[in-house]
Amino acid sequence: MAQTSLLQGKRFYCREWVFHKIQHCLQEKTSNLSAPGTAEPLNPVSGAGKGSSWGVLLVGGPGSGKTALCTELLWPSSVHGVHRGLHQHCLGFHFSRAEDSDTLCVSGFVRGLVSQIRRSGLVPEYEEKVREPAVQSALQPGECERNPAETFKRCVLLPLLGCKAPSQALFVLVDSVDEGCLTGDRDQRSANIAELLAAHHELFPPWLLLVCSARRQNKHITKLFTGFRKISLDDLRKAYIVKDVQQYILHRLDQEEALRQHLTKETAEMLNQLHIKSSGCFLYLERVLDGVVENFIMLREIRDIPGTLNGLYLWLCQRLFVRKQFAKVQPILNVILAACRPLTVRELYHAVWTKNMTLTMEDFQKKMDILSKLLIDGLGSTKILFHYSFAEWLLDVKHCTQKYLCNAAEGHRMMAMSYTCRAKQLKPLEVQEFAFHLINSNLQIEPFNLALWMVWNGTPAKDSLSTSIPKEQEVLQLLVKAGAHVSNEDDHASCILQQALEREDSIRTLLDNGASVNQTDSSGRTLLANAAYSGNLDVVNLLISRRADMELADNHGQTALTLAARQGHTKVVNCLIGCDANINHTDHDGWTALRSAAWGGHSEVVSALLYAGAKVDCADADSRTALRAAAWGGHEDIVLNLLQHGAEVNKADNEGRTALIAAAYMGHREIVEHLLDHGAEVNHEDVDGRTALSVAALCVPASKATAQS
């Protein structure tokens, strides 16, 4: 988890209004807590607590200052301002960086958040809850990587929900939540950090505010976080945003003598032009004013600089690289663009050297000096581009033109050759990176030849899966072809198999290399069970053709069919039914596939199970039937279907509550009418003496609905 920001310690200006809005959201959540430890009633329609939003989404274009603002929120550099005390209410944070794939890892995010919450001391009870064996087992690297979404619920959300609410609302901050949303083929249950949070933010405690930042143009993110309070940082229709731009320029003039000395009557108007041309982009302002301070740009030249960030980048490159200088530094940029993590100067040199073996370190350093205005120091003595939007620009011929267009594939080839030169000494993670760069080099070579490439160079591929799992399925397949060892007795190896479930060819490769078809993970789930849970019909068919046992149950007693039914995967359910799976199997809680599907509101699955002859009145350990679950959940079509198949309308659970009482309690009028039409006893009393009429006047917190169904 990225527990620091590269902008930490950098001077920050303006944006006080944003901090006021965040403070107001926290105060709003605090005021909505009727008493410490009391859950806030949630609105199931809007998906927000009464009078408040789920969270805050900071939006703006590239360079609008999102990361800078998040950094200032956590590590205030200003002496004054409301935000100086806000960091005390931060329960955890994460900074996603596109140039560092580790910061985009979902399992790493989850484990890092757990660690931060424990260290914060803001929720004292959490430490005790997270020590429980069930929580600790979910935090194991293999289990967390196999299903980070489940780990997030079991190790973060559920423990927090069970803790006493603090006296004041807290917040979790995730910067650049949109990074990594389109980075390839990953586990659909936890594709990226954004989708993880979007799928579970309704389970956040009512005293916890989720604050995220993302690019304004990313409509996918905006849709994911519907119900969040959106704060735009570069909407120039707002007077306070225009004022921010003006104040940024004035603050820098006030505090930097090197900038003031360029100011004259003739050049003052240029600052007004700069204000207009920036269009609210603080990165634009910063690059130009920094150039003025360094005597690289003259104030009068502002009139010649294009009024967009892309135009500024083109103008800067034209200024920086004279004659054929860019061609000399282009290989370095190609390597930086291809790297899946920030590289040190020596790593950069060795990669570029593979393209030009006459290159000395002295000559390489001169090239790095030419790039000095475009590079900044990363963590661990690494070098990275000053902003990710510039990396995007270098790969976009529309904006950078052919003259400055870079080639990431060439960078991958240089990185692959760098690893080739020292193949025998590579560590497991480096072997994975080697495979990653080979895959992305655009070499016209068959995959088996890439595997031979690794083998012939003595790459220690056998243990390459011993410490972590590659995110890209093509990388996993290449490593297996190159000899990566998969042990059937190793839980971690099991997780590797589960990660391969997204691709039929991946799982086929692993099975062909000796993996057991009935291999189970730490939760007892087989490959078939996990494929069914994911809804991957192709893999389900493959595993069944390899004689996978359909009736093997996990640690909770769930089989492939009950898992598929619970998730609503109709095609998988039909496939398993067609292969004679036991449709009336009950898990440890007494849930059948029909009960699970009815609870989840999966109409097509319910129909398929009923058509196949599923027992309609099977009850769980609490004597709750599928009809009871559907009535509680408001699934009208399922209720009708069950009634038409002879469901016992007056069957009561252990608390004496019938489907009618459940529907009345939840306010589902149409379902109440259907139940009455089918003979429901209107005056039936539960163990507390309450009838459907008496509970109809009551309300139930939506957050408890699924727990009681």
N, C-alpha and C positions, 0 to 999 in steps of 0.2 A: 504494500500500500504506500502511495506517495505521501509521506508525512512531512513534507516540506515544500516550499515554493521557491523557485529560482529568483523570484522578485523580492524575497524577504530582505528587509533592510533598505530597500529602495525608497526614496522620498516620494510621498503621495500627496496629491492635491485634489481639493474639491470633493464632490459627490456626497456631501453631508446629508442631502435629502434622501439618498438611497438608504443610508444607515438609519435614518428616522423611520423609513417605511418598514425596514426589517425589525426595528425595535417595536414598532406598533404591532406587527404581526405576533411577536413574542408576547407582548402585553395582552393582546387579544386572546391568545391561547391560555395565558395565565388566568385571565378573568373568567374564562369559560369553565375552569375547574371549580365545581361547586364545593369540593372539599378535597384535601389531600388523599390520593389513592382512589378517588372516584372516577370511573370511566366517563368520558364525555360522550353523550349520545351522538350518533352519527346519522347523517341523512343518506339513506341508501340511494336516493335519486341523484343528488348532486355530488355525492362522494366527498362530502366535507363535513366537518364538525359544525355545529350550530354557530352561525355568525362568523365563521372563519374559513379560510381556504386550507387545502391539504398542505401547501407549502408555498415557497417563493421560487420563481424561475426568472433569473436575471438573463436578459437577452440583449444581443447587440451584434453588429457586424464584426468582422476581423479587425482587431486593433482598437476596439471600443473601450477596452480597459476592464474586462470581466475578471481576468486573473489578478490584475493589480488590485481591484476592489476586494476580491476574496482574500488576498494576502493581507491587505490593510485591516480587514475585519478581524483576522486572527492575530496579527502581529502589528498593532497600531504604531505608526511612526510619528503621527501628529501629536502635538502636545495637548491640543484642545479637540473637542468634538464628542458627540454622544457615543460614537463607536468605540471609544477607548475602553469602555467597560463591557462591551458585548462579547468579547472573546471569553470572558469568564463563564458564559453560558453555553459554550461549545462542547458538545459531548464527543464529537469526532469529526474528522475532515479527510478529504482526499483530493489530490490534484492529478487529473489525468493529463498526460502529455503524449501527443501523437508520435513524437520521435522516440519514445521509450515504451516498447510493448509491455514491459512489466507493469507499468502503471495502468494498463488497460485490462489486466487479468482480473476476472470476476472473483475467483477464489481468493486471490491475494487481497482484494478489496475487503472481502468479508472478514478474513482473519485479522487484517489490520484494524478494522473497525472494532472488533471484539477487544483487541489489545488496547486500543485507545479508551474505550469505555471503562475498562478495568482500571486503567491508570488515572483516569480523570477524577475518580472519587465523588462525582456528582450524583451518582445513584448507588449508594452504599450496598444495597441488597443485591445488586447485580453480581458482585464478586462471588457471593455465596452460591447463587444460582448457576453461574457459569462453571463452577467446580463439579457440578453433578456429572456422574459418569456418562449419561446419555449425551450431554452437551459436549463433553470432552471427546467422545468418540466421533461426533459429527465434525469436530474441528481437525481431525487427522487429515494430513495433506491429501491422501488418496480419496477419502470420502468427500472432502470439501471440493475437490476438483471434479469429482464425478457428478455431484449435484449441488453446486453452490447455492442455488435457490432454496433448497431444503435446509442447508446449513444456515443460511441467512435467517430463516424463520425460527429454527430451533435454537440458535445460539445468540441471536440479536433480538428479534422482535418478541418472541414469546417470553423470554426472561424479562425483558423490559416491561412488557404488559403485566407481568406478575409482581413488579416492584411498586413500592409506594411512590406516588407522584411527588416530585420535588416541589418546593414552595413556589418556584418560578419556572416557567417554560424554558426548555433547552432547545438547541438546534444542532443538526448535522449538516455539514457543508460539503458539497461535491462540485468542484470546479471542472468546467469543460466536460460535462456529462455526455455530450454528443460525440466525443472522440471515441473511435473504435466501433461506431455503429455500423460501418460498412467495411469491416476489415476481414471478411472472409467467412468460411464455413465453420460455424461453431455450434455447440450444443444448443438446440432450440429451446431448452428449458432455461437457459441462462445465457442468452446470446451475448450480452454486454451489460455493463453496469447500469446504463440507462433503462434497459428493459427490465432488469432485476428490480430496480427501485420503482418503476412504473407499475409493475405487477404486484407490488407488495406495500405501496405507500398507504393503502387503506388500513393496514395492520399496524401502522405506527401508533404508539401511545398518544393519546390526545394532548399530552403535554410536550410532545416533541415535534419541532418544526423542521421540515426538510428544505434546505436552501440549495438550489442548483444553478449553474450557469451554462448557457449554450448559445450557439450562433443564432441570430434572428432568422436566417434563411432556412434553417432546418425544420421543415414542416413536420417531419416524422417525430421529432422530439416534442414539438408543440402539441401534437396530437396525443403523444404518450402521457404528457403531463397536463391534460385537461383538468380544470378545477384548481390549478395552481394560480397564485397571484403573479401575473407577469409584470416585470419592471424592465422597461426598455432604457438602455443607456445611451442611445444615439438617435432618439426621435426628436428631430429639430423643431417639431411643432410645439414642443414643451419649452417654455421660457427658461426654466431652471437648467435644462440641458444646454441651451445656448449660452447661458451664464457660466456653466462649467467650463466650456471651451474658452471663453474670454478670461475667466479667472485663472485657468491653467497658464495661459500666456503671461498674464500680469504677475502671477506668483513667481514664475521663473525669471522674469525681468527683475523683480524685486530682490531675489535671493542669489542671482548669478551675475557677478560683475563682468565676467567674460562675455555674457550675452548683452548686457547693457551698453558696453562700449561700442557695439555695432549700431546703436540706435541714434538716428539723427532725424531732423525734420523730413528729409527726403525718404528715409527708410521706414518711418513710422507707418505710412500707409500700407507698406508691404505686410506688416503684421495683421492688419485688418483683412488683407487678401488671404493671408494664411488661415485666418479664422474661418473665412468663407469656404476656402478650398478643402479644408479638412473634413467638412460634412460631419462633424462630430466624432471623427476618428482620432483618438488620442495618440495612437501609434504614428500617424501621419505627422501630427504636431511634434512629437518627440524626435522623430528621425530628422526633421528639418531643423528644429532648434538645436539639437545636438550637433548637427553639421555646421551650423553657424558658430557655435561655441568652439568647435575644433578648427575653425577657419577653412572648412571644407566647402561650405556654402556661404555665399554672400546674401545678405537680406534682399538686395535688389533683384536677385535671381529668382525670388519666389514667384514673380510674375510669369516666369518661363516654365515653372514646374506644373505638370498636369494636375488637375483637380480630383484625382482618384488615387487610391492606394496602389493599384496596379500601374497607373501612369507614373507615380512616384518611383516605384521599383525600377521601371524601365529607364527613367531619367537618371537615377543613381548609378545603375550599371553602365550607362553611357558615359557618365562622369568618372566612374572608378576604373574602367577597363579601356585603355587606349590601345590602338592598333590591334595586335593579336594577343593581348594579355589574357582575355577570357579563356581562350583555348588552352592556355597553360594551366589555369586553375580548374577548368571544367572537370577533369577526372576526380579531383578532391570533392567537388560538389556532388558528383555522381555517387561516390562512396557514401557520403553523409546522407544522401537521399535514400539510399538502399539499406542502410544499417537499421537493424531492428532494435538497437539500443545506442545511446551515445558512445562515441569512440574516443580514446585518448589520441594524442598527437602521434605516438609511436604506432598505434594500430592503424591510423589513417595512412601513415607513411608506408607501412608494410603492404597495405592493400594497393596503394597507387604504384608502389615499386614493381608490383607484378606486371604492370602494363608498360613500365619503362625502367628496366633493370640497371640503367646507367644513372638513375636519379640518386643523388646523395642526400643525406639528411640536411646538409647546409642549403642545397638548392630547394629542397622541399620546404624548409623554414621560410625561405624568401617568398615562395608561393603563398604560404600561410599568412605572411605579412601583407601581401596584396589583398587577401580576404579579410583582414583584421576588422574592417568596418562592417562586415556581414556576419561575423562569428562572435559568440559570447562563450563564457566559461560555463560548462555544465557541472554536475556533481562528479566528484572523483576525478578531477583533472581532465575532464572530457571537453570536447569542443562541439558546439551545436550552432545551427543557424539562429539568428536573433529573434525570429518569429516564424511560426509554422505557416503563416500565410505567404511568406516569402518562398518557403519550400514548395508550396502549391503553385506559386507563380512560375517557378523554374521548370515545372513540368507541364505548363499550359501554354502551348504554342500560340494560342489566340492572343495572349497578353504579353508574353515575354519575347515573341517573334523567334524565328529560326536562329537568330544570332546568339541568343542566350538560352536556348532550349537545352535542357539537360536530359540524360537518359539513365533512369534508375536501373534498367536491366544491365547496362554496362557496369554500374556500381556493384550489382549482385555478382557479376562475373569476376570482378576484381576481388571481392570478398571471398568468393569461392576459391579462387586461386591462392589467396592468402592462407586460407585454411588448408588447402591442398599441400602447401609447402611445409606445414608442420602437422600433418594429419595424425601421425603416430602419437603426438603429445597432447591431443585435444581432450578436454574434460567433457563429461556427458552433455552439459548445456551447450558447449561449443560444437559438439557433433551435431546437435539439433540445429544450431545456427548454420553450420556447413550445409546440411541438407536443405534448409530453408533457402539459402542463397543459390544452390544448384537448381532447385525447383523454379526459382524466379529469374533465372538468367536468360530465359528465352532461347536456350540452346536447342537446336534441332536434333535432339538425341532422345531415343526411347528411354522410358523410365528404368528399365532393367540395366541399360548402359550407364545411367547415373549411379545406380547401385554398384555396378562394377567399378566405376570411377572411385567410389569411396573405398571399396575393398582393396583394389590394386594399390592404393596409396597407404594402406595399413591403418585406416581409420578405425578406432576402437568402438565400433557400432554396437557391439554386444551389450554393453552396459549403458547405452545412451538413454534408456528409458528408466534408469534406476532412481533418478532424483526428481524428475518432473515429466509432464506429458505435453508434447507439442500440440499447439492449438489447431494447426492446419492439418487436415486429413491427408493431403498429398505428402507432407513431411513424414507423418506417421508411417504411411505405406512405404516410402523410400527407405526409412530406417529399418523396417521389418525385412524388406528385400535385401538390405545390406547386412543383415545378420543380427538385428536387435533381438535380445532374448526376452521371451514372455513366459514367466513361470506360472503354472496353474495354482501353486500353493501361495502365491504372493498376493495380498490384498491390493497392493499398489498396481500389480500387473492387471488385476481385475479391473481397476479403474481405467487403465489404458484401453482395455477392451470396450468398456462402456462408452468411452469418448469416441470410439470408432463407430458407434451405432448410427451416426448420422449418414454413413455411406455404406451401401451394400458391398461395394468392392473392397472397402477397408476391412470389414468384418470377415469377408471371404478370405482375404489375404492372411489375416491373423489365424483363422481356423485352419487354413491350409498349412500354416507353419506350426501346428501342434497345439493350439489353444483348445481347451475343452469346451464343447458346446453347452454344457451344463454348469460352467464356471459361475460361481456366485461372488458377490461383493460383500463388504462388511455388514450390510443390512440384510443379507441373505437373498438378494434378488439375483435371478439368473439373467443371462443375456436376453432370453426371450421376454422375461418380465419387464426388463428395462426398455426393450424395443417396443413392447406393447404399450407401456406407459408413455413413451414418446410419440406413439402413433405412426411408427415407421413400418408400413405394410410390407415393403420390399424385404426388409431385414427379417421381419416376422416370418414371411414365406421361406426365406433362405434357411433360417434356424429350424423351422418345422421340417424342411426337406432334409436337414442334417439330423433329424430325430431328436430334437430338443424335447425334454420332458415338460409338458404343458401344465402338469399338476404340482410341480415343485413350488412350495410357498415360501415367502420371505419371513423375516423375523416377526412380522405382524400377521402372518397367516394369509397374506394376499397372493393370489396366483396371477398369471398373465392376464386372464380374463377379467378378474375383479379390478385390476389396475387399469386396463383399457376401458372398462365400463365407467369407472370413476372419472376418467379424463374425457369421456365422450368420443372416443375414437371408433366410430361405427364400423368402418371397413375392417379394422383389426378385430373387433368383436365378432363380426360375421365370419371372418376367416377362422377364428378360434372355435366358434360354434360349429362351423362346417367340418372341423377336424375333431369333433366330439369332445371338446373341453367340457368339464363338469360345470354346468350353468348354475347349480345350486350350492356350490362350495361356499362355506362361511369362513371368514377370517376370525382372528382372536376376539374381535368385538361383536361377532355374530352377523357381520354385514355380508350379504350376498352381492353378486354383480348387479342384480335388479335394484336392491336397496341403495347401492352406491350410485347407480345411474339416475335413479329417482331423486336422490339427494342433490346431485349435481345439475339437475334440470336437463338431462340429455334425452330428449324425446325419441330420437331415432334409435338410440341404443335400447331404451325401454321397450320400444315396439319389437325390435329384433329378438330380445330376450323372451318377451311374452309369446311371440310367434314360435320360438323354439321350445316352449313349454316350461319356462321358469315358474317356480312356485310363487304365487302372487302374494301370499300372506306370511312368508318367512319373516321372523322378527329377530332383531338383534338382542344383545345382552340386556338392554333396557326395555325389551318388548315393543320396540318401535318398528313398524313395518314400512314398506316402500310408500304406501298410501299416506301414512303419517308424515314421512319425510317430504313428500311432494306437496302435501297440504300446507305444511309449515313454510316451505320455500316459495310458495306462490306459483307453482308450476301447473297451471290449469289444464293444459292438454294432457299432461301425464296423469293427473288425477282422474280425468275422464277415461283415459285408456285403461287404467287400473280398475276402475269401477266396472267398465264394460267387460273386463276379464274376471269379474267375480270377487274383487277385493272385499274383505269383510269391513263394512263401513263403520261399525261400532266397536272395533277391537281397540282396547285401551292399553297404554303402556304401563310401566311399573308405578307411575304416579297417578294412574287413573285417567290420563288424558287421551282423548280420542282425536281422530283427524279433524273433527268438527271444532273441538276446543282449540286445537293448534291453529287452524285457519282463522278462527274468530279472533284469537289473541294477536295474530299478525295482521289482521285487518284485510284479509283477502275475501272480499264480498262475493265475487263470482264463484269461488271455490266453495264457500259456505252454502250458496244456493244449490250447487251441484250435489253436495253431500246430503243436503236436506231432501232433494229430489230422489235420492237413492236410499232413503230410509234412515238417515242419521238420527239418533235419539237426541232431541233438542234439550231435554232436561237432565241429561246425564251429568253426574257430578264427579270431579276428580277427588283425590285423597284429601284435598283441602276444602272440599265442599263447594268448589266453584263450577259453574256451568258455562256453556259457550256464551250465554248472554252476559254473565258477570265479567268475563275476561275481555269481552269485546270493547269495554270502556277503557281497558288498560293499554299501555304502550310498551313496547320492548325495544331496548337499544339494538340497533341493527348489527352492532359488532358482536352481539351475543347470539344472533340468529343461527349461524351455522353450528355453533357449539351445542345448541340444544336440539338440533334437528335429528 
